[in-house]
Amino acid sequence: MTALGHPIADVTGALLTLLALGALGGGGYLLAVRLLGLERAASDALALAIAWLLAATGLGVGIGLALGACGQLRLAPGLALALLACGVLLVLPRRPREPASPPSSRCSPATPSAPRRCAAWCARRCPGTA
C-alpha cells in the first residue's frame, strides 16, 4: 500500500457523503413543507428556513440513532434510509386541511356580541360568503 492510500475510495466516499447530505436536506425540506402547509411555506420564508433546518437535523439524528442502535452505523445504510425518507415524503399524499370550526362558547346566543363575532369569524374563514 502506498502513502496516498486509495484516492478512488476517498473520492467515492466524499461523493456519497455529499449525496447523503443532499438527501437529508431534501427530506428536511419536504417534511418542513408538509408540516407547515404549502400556503404558509410560500408566504413565510423565515418559518420555512427554520423548519427546514430543524427537520433535516431531526431526520439525520433519527437515522443515526436508528443505525447506531442496530450496530450498523455506516454510510451506505444511512444514505439508503435518507433516500427512502425522501421517496416516502414525495409519494405519500398530503392530507387536506379541515376548516376550523367557530368556538361555540364565544358564538352562543347568550353572549350579546355573539352575532358580530361569528360574522367576523365567518368572513375571515370563508371570504365571499358573507
C-alpha positions in Angstrom: 0.0 0.0 0.0 1.3 3.5 -0.8 1.3 6.5 1.4 -1.5 8.1 -0.6 -3.9 5.3 0.1 -6.7 4.7 -2.4 -7.7 8.1 -4.0 -10.7 6.5 -5.8 -12.1 5.3 -2.5 -11.6 8.8 -1.0 -13.4 10.5 -3.9 -16.2 7.9 -3.8 -16.7 8.4 0.0 -16.8 12.2 -0.4 -19.4 11.9 -3.2 -21.5 9.5 -1.2 -21.3 11.9 1.8 -22.5 14.8 -0.4 -25.3 12.7 -1.7 -26.4 11.7 1.8 -26.3 15.4 2.9 -28.3 16.3 -0.1 -30.9 13.6 0.7 -31.1 14.8 4.3 -31.6 18.4 3.0 -34.3 17.3 0.5 -36.1 15.2 3.1 -35.9 18.1 5.6 -37.4 20.5 3.1 -40.2 18.1 2.2 -41.0 17.4 5.8 -41.0 21.2 6.6 -43.4 21.9 3.7 -45.6 19.1 4.8 -45.7 20.3 8.4 -46.1 24.0 7.6 -48.5 23.6 4.7 -48.0 25.0 1.2 -49.6 28.4 1.9 -47.5 29.2 4.9 -44.3 27.8 3.5 -44.8 30.0 0.4 -45.6 33.1 2.4 -43.2 32.9 5.4 -39.6 32.3 4.3 -38.2 32.5 7.8 -40.6 29.9 9.2 -39.8 27.6 6.2 -36.0 28.0 6.7 -36.2 27.3 10.4 -38.5 24.3 9.9 -36.3 23.0 7.1 -33.1 23.1 9.3 -34.9 21.5 12.2 -36.5 18.8 10.1 -33.2 18.0 8.3 -31.4 17.8 11.7 -34.1 15.6 13.2 -34.1 13.3 10.2 -30.3 12.9 10.4 -30.3 12.4 14.1 -33.1 9.9 13.8 -31.3 7.9 11.1 -28.1 8.0 13.1 -29.8 6.8 16.3 -31.6 4.0 14.5 -28.5 2.8 12.8 -26.4 3.1 15.9 -28.9 1.1 17.9 -28.7 -1.7 15.3 -24.9 -1.6 15.3 -24.8 -0.6 11.6 -23.6 3.0 11.7 -22.1 3.2 8.2 -22.6 5.5 5.2 -24.4 3.1 2.9 -27.3 2.3 5.2 -27.6 5.9 6.2 -27.7 7.0 2.6 -30.3 4.4 1.8 -32.5 5.5 4.7 -32.2 9.2 3.8 -33.2 8.4 0.2 -36.0 6.2 1.4 -37.3 9.1 3.6 -37.2 11.5 0.7 -39.1 9.0 -1.5 -41.7 8.4 1.1 -42.3 12.1 1.7 -42.6 12.6 -2.1 -45.0 9.8 -2.7 -47.4 10.0 0.3 -50.3 12.3 -0.4 -50.9 15.3 1.7 -53.9 15.3 4.0 -56.4 18.1 3.2 -56.7 20.6 6.0 -60.1 20.7 7.6 -61.5 24.2 8.2 -61.6 25.1 11.9 -65.0 25.3 13.5 -66.1 28.5 15.3 -65.7 28.3 19.1 -69.1 27.6 20.4 -68.6 29.4 23.7 -67.9 32.7 22.0 -70.7 32.3 19.5 -73.5 31.3 21.8 -76.7 33.3 21.5 -76.5 34.3 25.2 -73.4 36.5 24.5 -74.5 40.0 23.4 -71.7 40.4 20.9 -72.0 36.8 19.5 -73.6 37.7 16.1 -70.8 40.2 15.3 -68.0 37.9 16.4 -69.5 34.9 14.5 -70.0 37.1 11.4 -66.4 38.3 11.6 -65.1 34.8 12.1 -67.1 33.5 9.1 -65.9 36.4 7.0 -62.2 35.6 7.8 -62.6 31.8 7.2 -64.9 31.9 4.2 -64.3 35.0 2.2 -67.0 35.9 -0.3 -69.8 34.1 1.6 -70.9 37.0 3.8 
